């Protein structure tokens, strides 16, 4: 049940930020965040194709641990990509929407953080190499977080 609630919250918050993209001022920094997120997401999908992962924070049966590409440095590059894409509208939202956009982005970051914790707990139970992988990589941002 928690998995489903996290996914619903994630997509609801993304929908709210997508709506804010309609009023955003798309200057350089919002566009850089958006494009960086899209590129990271595409790279992640190229390395970890659909079918090996699940939108819910649980491992798929028969999935294998990916440790190449963006996964060499971060355990959740797709979550990072989502946060970067969502950062575009948050950065570009004009007043009075800017506060709402930032609160929405922070709520999305919190949901993805909890989702990552749940996913990692479940991965550690089924993947014998996951604990070592956790020790040598960051969750979202290389060398930082």
Helices and strands as residue ranges (DSSP letters): H 2-21, H 28-47, G 69-72, H 77-92, H 97-126, H 130-136
